[in-house]
């Protein structure tokens, strides 16, 4: 096997030893190399089954093994998850990873999986895979397989599930093709329905030079784009639609988290940002809207999506938050503000047209954003979906890409 074709089998051997050994046996029959990684947080009698011991993993925790073997199950799982993530970051032979766990094991293993680069095969066999799995997957490409029964021994059901899991991860190694090197560098663009004309126009005009990857600004979309930036799989970002910040700050359903824009700062990737859909917060059906917002301006996008217009005060808060984030970036950053509206609804005569709200954003952003030689701010008298704004985005992007 080549140096990066090792399959890591991660589980807690104190409760899942028999099952993980069974998977390793199936993979060995295919002449595949595996390492069993023990993530147990309490002593047990199955240490001999592990290729990588729990004590070794725990030693990677910043506070040492004592933070893991603390006697408190909840704290121990959180600490072991951190230690496992740091352990994986130091390995250079990972071809694929398979995890096996119940609720605790899934919470322990998947954060480390999320930290791995996009494209490394990741399979989590879990009792939790039939519910809401968004927290386990994050912005990563983790595949989840429901265990059907509890993972508690080899039986007529678990044998079928574990065999399928072994074949899944084996296929990811055995049928892995050498990547074809793309001539065009990849760039990330963020889009929402109300910024589609702008993003589609920009993408069409850049298509010949760049591989344009469009991310739907639904919370997970921004996270996925920034994960690719962190993984050095993007050459630039056109973050035209930053609406996830609205939902994060004001309780919407398509929210980013406090880490939004941090990957831009870490990677120093060339970045163009704008105000796409900062005029709206997303909620589900009208009966789900919090009581405190009942007297606000709403737009029914469809029966399951209700949009709420952001106020001047909220725009001021968003401007401050975004500007402070971008102030941490040392790479080339240009933020472009379309003064004539931030979305298809925020236009003269439109449902969300509010010059006062946009003015509040602009004034606070100008006050907070620190302009430098590399960090620029441009205000233009255009609407975000106008041809003039699209042309400006393209011209400015080409400048920073040079």
C-alpha positions as CSV (number, residue, x, y, z in Angstrom):
1,X,0.0,0.0,0.0
2,X,1.1,3.6,-0.6
3,X,1.9,5.8,2.3
4,X,-1.5,7.5,2.4
5,X,-3.7,4.5,2.1
6,X,-3.9,3.6,5.7
7,X,-7.5,3.1,7.0
8,X,-8.0,4.4,10.5
9,X,-10.7,2.4,12.5
10,X,-11.8,4.6,15.4
11,X,-14.0,3.5,18.3
12,X,-14.1,2.9,22.1
13,X,-12.7,-0.6,22.6
14,X,-14.2,-0.9,26.1
15,X,-17.7,-1.2,24.4
16,X,-17.0,-1.7,20.7
17,X,-13.9,-3.9,20.6
18,X,-15.5,-7.0,19.0
19,X,-17.1,-5.0,16.3
20,X,-14.1,-3.0,15.3
21,X,-11.9,-6.1,15.2
22,X,-14.5,-7.7,12.9
23,X,-14.2,-4.8,10.5
24,X,-10.4,-5.0,10.6
25,X,-10.6,-8.7,9.8
26,X,-12.9,-8.0,6.7
27,X,-10.5,-5.3,5.5
28,X,-7.4,-7.5,6.0
29,X,-9.0,-10.1,3.8
30,X,-8.8,-7.5,1.0
31,X,-5.2,-6.9,1.8
32,X,-5.9,-3.4,3.1
33,X,-3.8,-1.9,5.9
34,X,-5.7,-0.7,9.0
35,X,-5.0,0.9,12.4
36,X,-7.4,0.4,15.3
37,X,-7.5,3.6,17.3
38,X,-8.9,3.2,20.9
39,X,-10.8,6.2,22.1
40,X,-12.0,4.7,25.4
41,X,-12.1,7.2,28.3
42,X,-11.9,4.6,31.1
43,X,-9.7,1.6,31.8
44,X,-10.6,-1.8,30.2
45,X,-9.2,-5.2,29.5
46,X,-9.0,-4.9,25.6
47,X,-5.9,-2.7,25.2
48,X,-4.2,-5.5,23.3
49,X,-6.7,-5.0,20.4
50,X,-5.5,-1.4,19.7
51,X,-2.8,-0.4,17.3
52,X,-3.0,3.1,18.8
53,X,-3.8,3.2,22.5
54,X,-6.3,5.5,24.3
55,X,-3.4,6.7,26.5
56,X,-1.4,7.8,23.4
57,X,-4.4,9.6,22.0
58,X,-5.1,11.3,25.3
59,X,-1.5,12.5,25.5
60,X,-2.3,14.8,22.6
61,X,-4.7,16.9,24.7
62,X,-3.2,20.4,25.4
63,X,-3.6,19.7,29.2
64,X,-2.3,16.2,29.1
65,X,-3.9,12.8,29.6
66,X,-5.4,13.9,32.9
67,X,-7.9,16.1,31.1
68,X,-9.3,12.9,29.4
69,X,-9.1,10.4,32.2
70,X,-10.9,12.7,34.6
71,X,-13.7,10.5,35.9
72,X,-16.5,12.6,34.4
73,X,-17.9,11.0,31.3
74,X,-19.2,14.1,29.6
75,X,-16.0,16.1,30.1
76,X,-13.9,13.0,29.2
77,X,-15.7,12.7,25.8
78,X,-15.2,16.3,25.0
79,X,-11.5,16.1,26.0
80,X,-10.9,12.9,24.1
81,X,-12.5,14.4,21.0
82,X,-10.1,17.3,21.1
83,X,-7.1,15.0,21.7
84,X,-8.2,12.8,18.7
85,X,-8.5,15.8,16.4
86,X,-5.0,16.9,17.4
87,X,-3.7,13.3,16.9
88,X,-5.1,13.1,13.4
89,X,-3.6,16.4,12.4
90,X,-0.1,14.9,13.0
91,X,-0.7,11.8,10.8
92,X,0.5,11.8,7.2
93,X,-0.7,8.3,6.1
94,X,-4.5,8.7,6.4
95,X,-6.2,7.2,3.4
96,X,-9.7,6.9,5.0
97,X,-11.3,6.8,8.4
98,X,-14.2,4.7,9.7
99,X,-15.8,5.4,13.1
100,X,-18.1,3.2,15.1
101,X,-20.1,4.5,18.0
102,X,-23.3,5.2,19.9
103,X,-24.2,8.7,21.0
104,X,-21.0,9.3,22.9
105,X,-18.7,7.7,20.4
106,X,-20.3,9.7,17.5
107,X,-19.9,12.9,19.4
108,X,-16.3,11.9,20.1
109,X,-15.2,10.8,16.6
110,X,-17.0,13.2,14.2
111,X,-15.3,16.4,15.3
112,X,-11.9,14.9,14.3
113,X,-13.4,13.7,11.0
114,X,-14.6,17.2,10.3
115,X,-11.1,18.5,10.8
116,X,-9.8,16.3,8.0
117,X,-9.5,17.7,4.4
118,X,-12.4,17.4,2.0
119,X,-11.9,14.3,-0.1
120,X,-10.5,12.0,2.5
121,X,-13.2,9.2,2.8
122,X,-15.0,9.4,6.2
123,X,-17.7,6.9,7.3
124,X,-19.4,7.0,10.7
125,X,-21.4,4.0,11.6
126,X,-23.7,5.3,14.3
127,X,-26.9,4.7,16.3
128,X,-27.6,8.4,15.8
129,X,-27.6,8.4,12.0
130,X,-31.4,8.3,11.7
131,X,-32.1,11.7,13.3
132,X,-30.7,15.3,12.8
133,X,-27.1,14.6,11.9
134,X,-26.1,18.2,10.9
135,X,-24.1,18.7,14.1
136,X,-22.0,15.6,13.4
137,X,-21.3,16.4,9.8
138,X,-20.8,20.1,10.0
139,X,-19.4,21.4,6.7
140,X,-17.5,18.2,6.0
141,X,-18.1,15.2,3.6
142,X,-18.8,12.6,6.3
143,X,-21.0,9.7,5.3
144,X,-23.3,8.4,8.1
145,X,-24.5,4.8,8.2
146,X,-27.3,3.9,10.6
147,X,-26.5,0.9,12.7
148,X,-30.2,-0.2,12.9
149,X,-29.6,-2.0,16.2
150,X,-27.4,-0.9,19.0
151,X,-23.7,-1.6,18.4
152,X,-23.5,-4.3,21.0
153,X,-21.9,-7.4,19.6
154,X,-21.9,-9.4,16.4
155,X,-25.3,-10.7,15.4
156,X,-27.4,-11.3,12.3
157,X,-28.1,-7.6,11.8
158,X,-24.8,-6.1,12.9
159,X,-22.9,-8.5,10.7
160,X,-24.7,-7.2,7.6
161,X,-24.2,-3.5,8.6
162,X,-20.6,-3.9,9.6
163,X,-19.8,-5.8,6.4
164,X,-21.4,-3.0,4.3
165,X,-19.3,-0.5,6.2
166,X,-16.1,-2.4,5.6
167,X,-17.0,-2.7,1.9
168,X,-17.8,1.0,1.7
169,X,-14.5,2.1,3.2
170,X,-12.6,-0.6,1.2
171,X,-14.1,0.7,-2.0
172,X,-12.9,4.2,-1.3
173,X,-9.3,2.9,-1.2
174,X,-9.4,0.2,-3.9
175,X,-11.2,2.3,-6.5
176,X,-9.6,5.6,-5.7
177,X,-8.5,7.3,-8.9
178,X,-5.6,9.7,-9.3
179,X,-7.0,13.2,-9.4
180,X,-6.9,14.9,-12.7
181,X,-5.2,18.2,-12.2
182,X,-7.5,21.0,-13.2
183,X,-6.0,23.7,-15.4
184,X,-8.4,26.3,-14.0
185,X,-8.0,27.4,-10.3
186,X,-11.1,27.0,-8.1
187,X,-12.9,29.9,-6.6
188,X,-15.8,30.0,-4.1
189,X,-18.9,32.2,-4.6
190,X,-21.8,32.6,-2.1
191,X,-25.3,32.9,-3.5
192,X,-28.9,33.2,-2.3
193,X,-32.1,33.3,-4.5
194,X,-32.2,37.1,-4.1
195,X,-28.6,37.5,-5.3
196,X,-28.7,34.9,-8.1
197,X,-28.6,37.3,-11.0
198,X,-25.3,38.8,-9.7
199,X,-23.6,35.6,-8.8
200,X,-24.7,33.8,-12.0
201,X,-23.4,36.7,-14.1
202,X,-20.1,36.8,-12.3
203,X,-19.7,33.1,-12.6
204,X,-20.5,33.0,-16.3
205,X,-17.9,35.7,-17.0
206,X,-15.2,34.1,-14.9
207,X,-15.9,30.5,-16.1
208,X,-13.3,30.4,-18.8
209,X,-10.5,31.3,-16.3
210,X,-11.8,29.8,-13.1
211,X,-13.6,26.7,-11.8
212,X,-16.5,28.5,-10.1
213,X,-17.9,26.7,-7.0
214,X,-21.2,28.3,-5.9
215,X,-22.3,27.8,-2.3
216,X,-25.9,28.4,-1.2
217,X,-25.7,30.8,1.8
218,X,-27.7,28.6,4.2
219,X,-25.3,28.5,7.1
220,X,-23.7,25.2,6.0
221,X,-22.9,26.7,2.6
222,X,-20.6,29.4,4.1
223,X,-19.0,26.8,6.4
224,X,-18.3,24.4,3.5
225,X,-16.7,27.2,1.5
226,X,-14.5,28.3,4.4
227,X,-13.5,24.7,5.0
228,X,-12.3,24.5,1.4
229,X,-10.3,27.7,2.0
230,X,-8.8,26.2,5.1
231,X,-7.9,23.0,3.1
232,X,-6.2,25.2,0.4
233,X,-8.6,24.0,-2.2
234,X,-9.7,27.5,-3.3
235,X,-7.6,30.2,-4.9
236,X,-10.0,33.0,-4.1
237,X,-13.4,33.8,-2.6
238,X,-16.2,36.0,-4.0
239,X,-18.3,36.2,-0.8
240,X,-21.1,38.2,-2.4
241,X,-23.9,36.9,-0.2
242,X,-23.1,37.3,3.5
243,X,-26.7,36.9,4.7
244,X,-25.8,34.1,7.1
245,X,-24.6,36.8,9.5
246,X,-28.2,38.1,9.8
247,X,-29.5,34.7,10.9
248,X,-26.6,34.2,13.3
249,X,-27.0,37.5,15.1
250,X,-30.8,37.6,15.1
251,X,-31.9,34.0,15.5
252,X,-32.7,33.0,11.9
253,X,-32.7,29.4,10.7
254,X,-29.9,29.7,8.1
255,X,-27.2,30.9,10.4
256,X,-23.4,30.8,10.3
257,X,-21.5,30.6,13.6
258,X,-19.0,32.8,15.3
259,X,-16.2,31.3,13.1
260,X,-17.5,33.0,9.9
261,X,-14.7,34.8,8.0
262,X,-12.0,33.2,10.3
263,X,-10.8,30.9,7.5
264,X,-10.3,34.0,5.3
265,X,-8.0,35.4,8.0
266,X,-6.2,32.1,8.5
267,X,-5.6,31.3,4.9
268,X,-5.1,34.8,3.7
269,X,-7.0,33.8,0.5
270,X,-7.8,36.7,-1.9
271,X,-11.2,37.9,-0.9
272,X,-14.0,40.0,-2.3
273,X,-17.0,40.5,0.0
274,X,-20.3,42.3,-0.3
275,X,-23.7,42.8,1.4
276,X,-25.8,40.2,-0.4
277,X,-29.1,39.6,1.4
278,X,-28.1,41.5,4.6
279,X,-31.6,43.0,4.4
280,X,-33.3,39.8,5.6
281,X,-33.4,37.2,8.4
282,X,-34.8,33.7,7.4
283,X,-37.5,31.9,9.4
284,X,-39.6,28.9,8.6
285,X,-43.4,29.0,8.5
286,X,-45.0,32.1,10.1
287,X,-46.0,30.2,13.2
288,X,-42.3,29.6,14.0
289,X,-41.3,33.3,14.2
290,X,-40.3,34.3,17.8
291,X,-42.9,36.4,19.6
292,X,-40.5,39.4,19.9
293,X,-40.6,39.8,16.1
294,X,-44.4,39.7,15.6
295,X,-44.7,43.4,14.6
296,X,-41.9,43.4,12.1
297,X,-42.0,43.6,8.2
298,X,-42.2,40.1,6.7
299,X,-42.2,38.7,3.2
300,X,-43.6,35.2,2.6
301,X,-41.1,33.6,0.3
302,X,-43.0,30.3,0.3
303,X,-45.2,28.4,2.9
304,X,-42.0,27.2,4.6
305,X,-39.8,30.2,4.4
306,X,-40.6,33.7,5.8
307,X,-38.2,36.6,5.4
308,X,-37.9,39.4,7.9
309,X,-36.5,42.8,7.0
310,X,-33.5,43.9,9.1
311,X,-33.8,47.3,10.9
312,X,-31.3,50.1,10.9
313,X,-30.1,49.0,14.4
314,X,-29.6,45.5,13.2
315,X,-27.7,46.7,10.1
316,X,-25.5,48.7,12.4
317,X,-24.8,45.6,14.5
318,X,-24.0,43.5,11.4
319,X,-21.7,46.1,10.0
320,X,-19.7,46.2,13.2
321,X,-19.5,42.4,13.4
322,X,-18.4,41.9,9.8
323,X,-16.0,44.7,9.8
324,X,-14.2,43.5,13.0
325,X,-13.9,40.1,11.4
326,X,-12.4,41.4,8.2
327,X,-10.0,43.6,10.2
328,X,-8.3,40.4,11.2
329,X,-7.4,39.5,7.6
330,X,-3.9,40.2,6.5
331,X,-4.4,39.0,2.9
332,X,-6.0,40.9,0.0
333,X,-9.5,41.9,1.0
334,X,-11.9,44.2,-0.8
335,X,-15.4,44.9,0.5
336,X,-17.8,46.4,-2.0
337,X,-21.1,48.0,-0.9
338,X,-23.9,48.4,-3.5
339,X,-25.7,51.6,-2.2
340,X,-28.8,51.0,-4.3
341,X,-29.8,47.8,-2.6
342,X,-28.6,44.5,-1.1
343,X,-31.0,42.0,-2.7
344,X,-33.8,41.5,-5.2
345,X,-36.3,42.6,-2.5
346,X,-34.1,45.6,-1.4
347,X,-34.6,47.8,-4.5
348,X,-36.6,50.9,-5.2
349,X,-40.3,49.9,-5.1
350,X,-39.4,46.5,-3.6
351,X,-40.8,44.9,-0.5
352,X,-37.6,45.5,1.6
353,X,-36.5,48.8,0.2
354,X,-35.2,50.8,3.2
355,X,-32.5,53.4,2.6
356,X,-32.3,54.1,6.3
357,X,-31.4,50.5,7.1
358,X,-28.7,50.4,4.4
359,X,-27.4,53.8,5.4
360,X,-27.0,52.5,9.0
361,X,-24.9,49.6,7.7
362,X,-22.7,51.7,5.5
363,X,-22.0,54.3,8.1
364,X,-21.1,51.8,10.8
365,X,-19.0,49.7,8.4
366,X,-17.0,52.8,7.3
367,X,-16.4,53.7,10.9
368,X,-15.2,50.2,12.0
369,X,-13.5,48.8,8.9
370,X,-9.8,49.6,8.9
371,X,-8.6,50.4,5.4
372,X,-5.0,49.4,4.6
373,X,-2.9,48.9,1.5
374,X,-4.4,45.3,1.2
375,X,-7.8,45.9,2.8
376,X,-9.9,48.1,0.6
377,X,-13.5,49.5,0.8
378,X,-15.5,50.5,-2.3
379,X,-18.9,52.1,-2.3
380,X,-20.8,52.3,-5.6
381,X,-24.3,53.7,-6.6
382,X,-25.5,50.4,-8.0
383,X,-27.9,47.7,-7.0
384,X,-26.3,44.3,-6.2
385,X,-27.9,42.6,-9.2
386,X,-27.1,45.3,-11.7
387,X,-24.7,44.7,-14.6
388,X,-22.5,47.5,-13.4
389,X,-22.0,46.0,-10.0
390,X,-21.2,42.6,-11.6
391,X,-18.6,44.2,-13.8
392,X,-17.0,45.9,-10.9
393,X,-16.9,42.7,-8.9
394,X,-15.1,41.0,-11.7
395,X,-12.6,43.8,-12.3
396,X,-11.7,44.1,-8.6
397,X,-11.3,40.3,-8.3
398,X,-9.0,40.2,-11.2
399,X,-6.9,42.9,-9.6
400,X,-6.4,41.1,-6.3
401,X,-5.8,37.8,-8.1
402,X,-2.7,39.4,-9.7
